[in-house]
Amino acid sequence: MGDGMNDKRPAVPERSSAESRQLAATRDGSSSGRDVRSRFVRGMIWCLIGSALVAVVPVLANVMVAFGAAIAMSGGGRRERAAAYLGGIAMGCASTGLLVGAYDLPMTVTSVLCACAVADGVVRDRLRTGSLLLLVTAVTWAMMGTDMVSTSLQGTSIGELVTNVVNPVVEASEGSLDLSSTAALIEARDAMVVYWPTLYFVVGVALALFSLLGSLMGARASGAGVRAGMLVRYDVPLWVAVVFALGVAIQLVGLHLPSWQDGVAMVGANVVMCARLALAQQGLSVLLWWMAERRAPSVARAMAVLAALWLEMSFALTSVVGLLDVGLNFRHMERRRPDLVRGSGGER
């Protein structure tokens, strides 16, 4: 699955190069000017079609936008990249304004920008785990900020809106459920009320992942080589672990404040949850690398991933492995920083 895999044999477990840590997956090839123009036109058609569908099939449309943008940008320069960005935004805004209304324009712009940014990073071989997570964070804040402004103009807030939507559902179901099911439903309601900001993060992750899928398809369709093993190369930067620790501290401090306890604790809980999602994938990447080194069959890898997901949901063990890998470098990756524990796998 990772780089250096030949004839289905894993590479010797040496320190990975800095290039292997990149999530970007293209190797540029030479093309004539005519091929570039033809590819640009074809890519722009796909990009515009996808942008027109963002309001109709959100998230899924990002595959088409990123696919077309990657083809249009491949082999081109600043003009082609600017045309993909501006053309996608213009078509998306026009389509959304006609089909849905001006209310959804911010979400459309955010989706198109996300898709084009991921395609840009893939085509120019500059996409890394840290930049992808920063993009997801920016998308999350853009969506959440838009909804905050919108709800405040209506005299309410997102938290109150979520509570008003969830409570009637719980009240309507309580009479038909037994005691244990009712307790589980109330627990799910409380989690929804507390963790609604994390839902925005999950949507941002979905936008980025679908954009990455479309970008890889576009890069492959434009003739660029695509390196395998992106999941194995996933490696969060150190600031993710710092954010996780900061979230834990905020959550603990919030419980002892004389006022604003619930609000501060809620902020800390959501910071921890978002960082935990990023670290859980780190743990899964370590698992996939470990199984690739031992030439495990595909069925065993799938079963191991399912078991890791269950352990994460039950005990958060997968994210703990990911957090440890940030410092211990189980995969022996060459990082731009020293590992936190002397004598672990990273370069000095």
Backbone hydrogen bonds, N-H to C=O, Kabsch-Sander energy under -0.5 kcal/mol:
donor,donor_aa,acceptor,acceptor_aa,energy
5,M,2,G,-0.8
6,N,4,G,-0.7
6,N,9,R,-1.4
9,R,6,N,-2.1
14,E,12,V,-3.4
16,S,332,H,-1.5
21,R,17,S,-0.7
21,R,18,A,-0.8
22,Q,19,E,-1.3
23,L,127,L,-1.1
24,A,127,L,-2.5
27,R,225,G,-1.3
36,V,32,S,-2.1
37,R,33,G,-2.2
38,S,34,R,-2.5
39,R,35,D,-2.7
40,F,36,V,-2.4
41,V,37,R,-2.3
42,R,38,S,-2.2
43,G,39,R,-2.7
44,M,40,F,-2.6
45,I,41,V,-1.9
46,W,42,R,-1.7
47,C,43,G,-2.6
48,L,44,M,-2.8
49,I,45,I,-2.2
50,G,46,W,-2.6
51,S,47,C,-2.3
52,A,48,L,-2.0
53,L,49,I,-0.9
53,L,50,G,-0.7
54,V,51,S,-0.9
57,V,53,L,-3.1
60,L,58,P,-2.4
61,A,57,V,-2.1
62,N,59,V,-1.0
63,V,60,L,-1.4
64,M,60,L,-0.7
65,V,61,A,-2.3
66,A,62,N,-2.7
67,F,63,V,-2.3
68,G,64,M,-2.7
69,A,65,V,-2.6
70,A,66,A,-2.6
71,I,67,F,-1.8
72,A,68,G,-2.7
73,M,69,A,-2.6
74,S,70,A,-1.5
76,G,73,M,-2.0
81,R,77,G,-2.0
82,A,78,R,-2.9
83,A,79,R,-2.7
84,A,80,E,-2.0
85,Y,81,R,-2.2
86,L,82,A,-3.0
87,G,83,A,-2.6
88,G,84,A,-2.0
89,I,85,Y,-2.3
90,A,86,L,-2.6
91,M,87,G,-2.5
92,G,88,G,-2.5
93,C,89,I,-2.6
94,A,90,A,-2.3
95,S,91,M,-2.6
96,T,92,G,-2.6
97,G,93,C,-2.6
98,L,94,A,-1.7
99,L,95,S,-2.7
100,V,96,T,-2.5
101,G,96,T,-2.8
104,D,101,G,-1.1
105,L,102,A,-1.5
108,T,104,D,-1.9
109,V,105,L,-2.6
110,T,106,P,-2.4
111,S,107,M,-2.4
112,V,108,T,-2.5
113,L,109,V,-2.6
114,C,110,T,-2.2
115,A,111,S,-2.3
116,C,112,V,-2.6
117,A,113,L,-2.5
118,V,114,C,-2.2
119,A,115,A,-2.3
120,D,116,C,-2.6
121,G,117,A,-2.3
122,V,118,V,-2.3
123,V,119,A,-2.7
124,R,120,D,-2.1
125,D,122,V,-1.0
126,R,121,G,-2.9
127,L,121,G,-0.9
128,R,126,R,-0.6
132,L,128,R,-2.2
133,L,129,T,-2.4
134,L,130,G,-2.3
135,L,131,S,-2.1
136,V,132,L,-2.3
137,T,133,L,-2.4
138,A,134,L,-2.4
139,V,135,L,-2.6
140,T,136,V,-2.5
141,W,137,T,-2.4
142,A,138,A,-2.2
143,M,139,V,-2.5
144,M,140,T,-2.7
145,G,141,W,-2.8
146,T,142,A,-2.0
147,D,143,M,-2.1
148,M,144,M,-2.3
149,V,145,G,-2.3
150,S,146,T,-2.3
151,T,147,D,-2.7
152,S,148,M,-2.2
153,L,149,V,-1.9
154,Q,150,S,-0.8
155,G,152,S,-1.4
156,T,151,T,-2.6
161,L,157,S,-2.2
162,V,158,I,-2.7
163,T,159,G,-2.4
164,N,160,E,-2.6
165,V,161,L,-1.4
166,V,162,V,-2.6
167,N,163,T,-2.5
169,V,165,V,-0.7
170,V,166,V,-2.1
171,E,167,N,-2.8
172,A,168,P,-2.1
173,S,169,V,-1.2
174,E,170,V,-1.5
175,G,171,E,-0.5
176,S,173,S,-0.9
177,L,174,E,-1.0
182,T,178,D,-2.3
183,A,179,L,-2.2
184,A,180,S,-2.2
185,L,181,S,-2.3
186,I,182,T,-2.5
187,E,183,A,-2.1
188,A,184,A,-2.2
189,R,185,L,-2.2
190,D,186,I,-2.5
191,A,187,E,-2.2
192,M,188,A,-2.2
193,V,189,R,-2.3
194,V,190,D,-1.9
195,Y,191,A,-3.1
198,T,195,Y,-0.6
199,L,195,Y,-1.1
200,Y,196,W,-1.0
201,F,197,P,-1.4
202,V,198,T,-2.4
203,V,199,L,-2.1
204,G,200,Y,-2.4
205,V,201,F,-2.5
206,A,202,V,-2.3
207,L,203,V,-2.6
208,A,204,G,-2.3
209,L,205,V,-2.8
210,F,206,A,-2.6
211,S,207,L,-2.0
212,L,208,A,-2.4
213,L,209,L,-2.4
214,G,210,F,-2.3
215,S,211,S,-2.4
216,L,212,L,-2.4
217,M,213,L,-2.1
218,G,214,G,-2.5
219,A,215,S,-2.8
220,R,216,L,-2.3
221,A,217,M,-2.3
222,S,218,G,-1.7
223,G,220,R,-1.2
224,A,219,A,-2.0
225,G,27,R,-1.8
227,R,25,A,-1.5
227,R,225,G,-0.5
233,R,229,G,-1.6
234,Y,230,M,-0.7
234,Y,231,L,-0.5
240,V,237,P,-1.3
241,A,237,P,-0.6
241,A,238,L,-0.6
242,V,238,L,-1.7
243,V,239,W,-2.6
244,F,240,V,-2.2
245,A,241,A,-2.4
246,L,242,V,-2.5
247,G,243,V,-2.5
248,V,244,F,-2.1
249,A,245,A,-2.3
250,I,246,L,-2.6
251,Q,247,G,-2.5
252,L,248,V,-2.2
253,V,249,A,-2.7
254,G,250,I,-2.5
255,L,251,Q,-0.8
256,H,253,V,-1.7
257,L,254,G,-0.8
264,V,260,W,-2.3
265,A,261,Q,-2.6
266,M,262,D,-2.1
267,V,263,G,-2.0
268,G,264,V,-2.4
269,A,265,A,-2.3
270,N,266,M,-2.1
271,V,267,V,-2.2
272,V,268,G,-2.4
273,M,269,A,-2.2
274,C,270,N,-2.4
275,A,271,V,-2.3
276,R,272,V,-2.4
277,L,273,M,-1.9
278,A,274,C,-1.6
279,L,275,A,-2.4
280,A,276,R,-2.4
281,Q,277,L,-1.5
282,Q,278,A,-1.2
283,G,279,L,-2.2
284,L,280,A,-2.2
285,S,281,Q,-2.4
286,V,282,Q,-2.0
287,L,283,G,-2.1
288,L,284,L,-2.7
289,W,285,S,-2.5
290,W,286,V,-2.6
291,M,287,L,-2.3
292,A,288,L,-2.2
293,E,289,W,-2.3
294,R,290,W,-0.9
295,R,292,A,-1.4
296,A,291,M,-2.6
301,R,297,P,-2.0
302,A,298,S,-2.5
303,M,299,V,-2.4
304,A,300,A,-2.3
305,V,301,R,-2.3
306,L,302,A,-2.2
307,A,303,M,-2.3
308,A,304,A,-2.4
309,L,305,V,-2.3
310,W,306,L,-2.1
311,L,307,A,-2.4
312,E,308,A,-2.0
313,M,309,L,-2.4
314,S,310,W,-2.1
315,F,311,L,-2.9
316,A,311,L,-0.8
316,A,312,E,-1.2
317,L,311,L,-1.2
320,V,316,A,-1.2
321,V,317,L,-2.2
322,G,318,T,-2.1
323,L,319,S,-2.4
324,L,320,V,-2.4
325,D,321,V,-2.2
326,V,322,G,-1.2
327,G,323,L,-0.7
327,G,324,L,-0.8
328,L,324,L,-3.2
329,N,325,D,-1.9
332,H,329,N,-1.7
334,E,16,S,-1.0
335,R,333,M,-0.8
341,V,327,G,-1.3
342,R,340,L,-0.5
344,S,341,V,-1.7
345,G,328,L,-1.5
